[in-house]
Amino acid sequence: MENDILLLFDNFLFNKLSEEERSNFETRLNTEPEFKKEFDEYLAIVEGINIYGHSLLKQKLEALKLGQIKKETKIKHLRIAISIAAVLVILMIPGFFLYQHLTINTRLYNKYYIEDNGLPVLMGFNKNVSMNEAMIEYKDKKYSIALKKLETIKTDAPNNDTVLFYTGMCHLQLKDKNKAVENFLAIIDKNAVYYYASMYYTALTYIKDGNFEKGNAYLNEVIQCQNCIYKNYALSLLDEIN
């Protein structure tokens, strides 16, 4: 993708377009298949950043297993791996009994919950300082502080899907499921960047609460997504609960 189109996508994502520019952008999404394809690819990259941190450790452990780590660091990494294994052995038995006492809906929630690491903080490029500040607090897991900043932004942009999504995620982390769902479901435009993400976390919230009927309904909405990381998770979860 060329720099100008990437800049356009970024401006749309960070709500830096004027009303007219945003309207033109959404019109292009609905009328230009190639443009929508490029935007979907861009979203896949952005969403991939959110799960990169989670997969990095797995990649390193695989590298160790396959002998891809340089010889001079192997012993050091092996000692670390052995230490981790020792701790896991200590925790395994009580952890097993704890797992046995979890309800099926909590197990499913924990299994399919996708850690969201927030938007990249693009210093010097993203001029939305308030959103940057909110994301810094969100990444540091200071959800109460992040929520206050997001609520302030939301006053001026009540329908912005990015703000609504991360407001919902903060409420979710703070165990306020009703407020979380309220913000997620406020995103009604299927072309919005965070529409399917919001539907996915809404489904998980209902499933954790034991409402499998509503969870099912929102998962079936998620699988309509053409190119997002949530679709495969939703399909797998549907297989388990149906």
Phi, psi and omega per residue, in radians:
M1 nan 2.430 -3.112
E2 -1.356 2.791 -3.053
N3 -1.034 -0.674 -3.085
D4 -1.163 -0.648 -3.141
I5 -1.274 -0.606 3.078
L6 -1.131 -0.694 3.109
L7 -1.115 -0.714 3.111
L8 -1.080 -0.792 3.138
F9 -1.086 -0.747 -3.132
D10 -1.134 -0.720 3.117
N11 -1.102 -0.641 3.092
F12 -1.171 -0.797 -3.111
L13 -1.062 -0.701 -3.095
F14 -1.640 0.241 3.063
N15 1.004 0.764 -3.134
K16 -1.807 0.084 3.112
L17 -1.568 2.670 3.036
S18 -1.265 2.953 3.126
E19 -1.009 -0.737 -3.141
E20 -1.158 -0.764 3.139
E21 -1.126 -0.697 3.128
R22 -1.144 -0.711 3.112
S23 -1.099 -0.753 3.106
N24 -1.108 -0.685 3.122
F25 -1.074 -0.834 -3.120
E26 -1.149 -0.592 3.068
T27 -1.112 -0.742 3.104
R28 -1.093 -0.664 3.102
L29 -1.050 -0.636 -3.084
N30 -1.483 -0.330 -3.024
T31 -2.066 -0.251 -3.109
E32 -2.099 1.703 -3.094
P33 -0.981 -0.676 -3.110
E34 -1.183 -0.679 3.106
F35 -1.119 -0.764 3.129
K36 -1.139 -0.647 3.114
K37 -1.083 -0.778 3.124
E38 -1.108 -0.693 3.141
F39 -1.179 -0.680 3.095
D40 -1.097 -0.673 3.098
E41 -1.124 -0.714 3.105
Y42 -1.064 -0.782 -3.140
L43 -1.105 -0.672 3.138
A44 -1.076 -0.659 3.114
I45 -1.173 -0.807 -3.137
V46 -1.086 -0.769 3.137
E47 -1.185 -0.563 3.103
G48 -1.099 -0.595 3.099
I49 -1.057 -0.633 -3.089
N50 -1.136 -0.508 -3.110
I51 -1.848 0.054 -3.111
Y52 -1.095 -0.773 -3.109
G53 -1.035 -0.648 -3.136
H54 -1.175 -0.637 -3.066
S55 -1.497 -0.295 -3.061
L56 -1.083 -0.788 3.136
L57 -1.077 -0.730 3.123
K58 -1.041 -0.738 3.129
Q59 -1.089 -0.717 -3.127
K60 -1.149 -0.705 3.122
L61 -1.164 -0.646 3.082
E62 -1.140 -0.689 3.117
A63 -1.082 -0.700 3.107
L64 -1.126 -0.775 -3.121
K65 -1.073 -0.687 -3.084
L66 -1.526 0.040 3.105
G67 1.267 0.511 -3.098
Q68 -1.597 -0.084 3.128
I69 -1.488 2.466 -3.095
K70 -1.007 2.570 -3.052
K71 -0.971 -0.711 -3.045
E72 -1.178 -0.300 3.138
T73 -1.897 -0.065 -3.071
K74 -1.079 -0.802 -3.067
I75 -1.094 -0.751 3.127
K76 -1.043 -0.826 -3.121
H77 -1.176 -0.610 -3.141
L78 -1.138 -0.710 3.103
R79 -1.087 -0.706 3.107
I80 -1.104 -0.761 -3.131
A81 -1.096 -0.709 3.124
I82 -1.134 -0.701 3.116
S83 -1.087 -0.759 3.113
I84 -1.088 -0.753 -3.138
A85 -1.063 -0.697 3.138
A86 -1.101 -0.738 3.115
V87 -1.124 -0.709 3.139
L88 -1.102 -0.654 3.110
V89 -1.095 -0.720 3.138
I90 -1.102 -0.689 -3.053
L91 -1.509 -0.252 -2.947
M92 -1.081 -0.832 -3.042
I93 -1.173 -0.911 3.087
P94 -1.100 -0.586 3.111
G95 -1.110 -0.633 3.139
F96 -1.122 -0.795 -3.131
F97 -1.160 -0.627 3.071
L98 -1.097 -0.762 -3.137
Y99 -1.063 -0.686 -3.108
Q100 -1.100 -0.477 -3.098
H101 -1.581 -0.065 3.065
L102 -1.297 2.495 3.063
T103 -1.238 2.781 -3.119
I104 -1.061 -0.654 -3.132
N105 -1.190 -0.622 3.082
T106 -1.203 -0.690 3.097
R107 -1.054 -0.781 -3.136
L108 -1.124 -0.728 3.123
Y109 -1.043 -0.852 -3.121
N110 -1.114 -0.649 -3.104
K111 -1.206 -0.685 -3.004
Y112 -1.815 -0.017 3.084
Y113 -1.161 2.274 3.117
I114 -1.842 2.111 3.125
E115 -1.146 2.204 3.094
D116 -1.860 2.118 -3.048
N117 -1.641 0.169 3.110
G118 1.465 2.977 3.121
L119 -1.266 2.615 3.019
P120 -1.077 2.390 3.089
V121 -1.613 1.822 -3.014
L122 -1.681 1.427 -3.118
M123 -1.077 2.303 3.113
G124 1.487 -0.180 -3.122
F125 -2.051 -0.867 3.081
N126 -1.438 2.034 -3.078
K127 -1.511 -0.044 3.133
N128 -1.412 1.480 -3.039
V129 -1.080 -0.739 -3.109
S130 -1.061 -0.741 3.125
M131 -1.176 -0.677 3.076
N132 -1.016 -0.802 -3.124
E133 -1.096 -0.726 3.111
A134 -1.092 -0.719 -3.122
M135 -1.203 -0.588 3.089
I136 -1.088 -0.775 3.123
E137 -1.173 -0.683 3.135
Y138 -1.095 -0.802 3.132
K139 -1.101 -0.557 3.113
D140 -1.450 0.083 3.134
K141 1.108 0.453 3.047
K142 -1.649 1.267 -2.930
Y143 -1.191 -0.582 3.125
S144 -1.127 -0.737 3.135
I145 -1.205 -0.763 3.122
A146 -1.049 -0.700 -3.119
L147 -1.090 -0.736 3.130
K148 -1.071 -0.735 3.131
K149 -1.168 -0.710 3.139
L150 -1.171 -0.668 3.122
E151 -1.113 -0.603 3.083
T152 -1.148 -0.769 3.112
I153 -1.119 -0.673 -3.091
K154 -1.090 -0.486 3.111
T155 -1.031 -0.686 -3.139
D156 -1.584 -0.319 -3.114
A157 -2.383 1.179 -3.023
P158 -1.142 -0.357 -3.095
N159 -1.898 0.146 -3.129
N160 -1.252 2.124 -3.028
D161 -1.171 -0.579 3.121
T162 -1.120 -0.810 3.141
V163 -1.138 -0.754 3.136
L164 -1.101 -0.738 -3.117
F165 -1.097 -0.874 -3.083
Y166 -1.280 -0.459 2.979
T167 -1.108 -0.773 3.088
G168 -1.074 -0.728 -3.133
M169 -1.140 -0.656 3.081
C170 -1.097 -0.812 3.104
H171 -1.057 -0.672 3.137
L172 -1.088 -0.776 3.133
Q173 -1.175 -0.491 -3.138
L174 -1.576 0.177 3.051
K175 1.191 0.389 3.061
D176 -1.798 1.418 -3.010
K177 -1.144 -0.590 -3.125
N178 -1.141 -0.776 3.110
K179 -1.169 -0.622 3.119
A180 -1.068 -0.899 -3.124
V181 -1.108 -0.670 3.125
E182 -0.998 -0.760 3.133
N183 -1.280 -0.722 3.116
F184 -1.022 -0.800 -3.058
L185 -1.357 -0.133 3.054
A186 -1.279 -0.246 3.084
I187 -1.557 1.831 -3.039
I188 -1.915 -0.200 -3.136
D189 -1.448 2.034 -3.098
K190 -1.170 -0.299 3.086
N191 -1.549 -0.066 3.130
A192 -1.169 2.552 -3.077
V193 -0.970 -0.732 -3.016
Y194 -1.834 0.324 -3.123
Y195 -1.059 -0.978 -3.051
Y196 -1.232 -0.573 3.045
A197 -1.063 -0.761 -3.137
S198 -1.135 -0.691 3.095
M199 -1.112 -0.644 -3.122
Y200 -1.155 -0.842 -3.124
Y201 -1.235 -0.479 3.022
T202 -1.121 -0.793 3.110
A203 -1.032 -0.804 3.140
L204 -1.070 -0.696 -3.123
T205 -1.096 -0.771 3.116
Y206 -1.160 -0.678 3.136
I207 -1.128 -0.752 3.112
K208 -1.078 -0.552 3.140
D209 -1.417 -0.065 3.123
G210 1.551 0.085 3.137
N211 -1.650 1.416 -3.067
F212 -1.235 -0.460 3.132
E213 -1.113 -0.852 3.117
K214 -1.226 -0.658 3.091
G215 -1.016 -0.771 3.090
N216 -1.004 -0.796 -3.082
A217 -1.065 -0.769 -3.114
Y218 -1.304 -0.541 3.047
L219 -1.128 -0.675 3.100
N220 -1.158 -0.472 3.030
E221 -1.256 -0.704 -3.116
V222 -1.083 -0.666 -3.066
I223 -1.253 -0.073 3.032
Q224 -1.372 -0.224 3.131
C225 -1.097 2.347 -3.095
Q226 -1.474 -0.542 -3.044
N227 -2.710 1.333 3.087
C228 -2.584 2.770 -3.036
I229 -1.240 -0.279 -3.035
Y230 -1.421 -0.355 -3.034
K231 -1.065 -0.883 -3.093
N232 -1.137 -0.653 3.083
Y233 -1.099 -0.751 -3.137
A234 -1.109 -0.720 3.120
L235 -1.092 -0.764 3.136
S236 -1.129 -0.717 3.139
L237 -1.167 -0.685 3.081
L238 -1.060 -0.681 3.108
D239 -1.069 -0.630 -3.090
E240 -1.322 -0.589 -3.031
I241 -1.699 -0.101 -3.138
N242 -1.957 nan nan
